[in-house]
Amino acid sequence: MEKIYGKILEVFLPNNKMDSIGFKILIDNEVKEFIFDINEETVNILKDDKVMIIKQIIDNKEFIDIFKYEAEDE
């Protein structure tokens, strides 16, 4: 399992994907784009939110989840 932390720069709806939501995320001074299914967790993520992305490989298939992240030291 890999945990990646970043900050949301942009939230968008991908073309022709009504059940998905996209995020442009600043990770280690690099902007990366991710697209997720719309669910209770992803609809509450907004621009400037800090997020944690969890990447896992289960049965040779990669799963990626995103969660709002509240840093304890802030």
Buried (B, 14 or more C-beta within 10 A) or exposed (E): EEEBEBEBBEBEEEEEEEEBBBBBBBBEEEEBEBBBEEEEEBEEBEEEBBBBBEEEEEEEEEEEEBBBBEEEEE
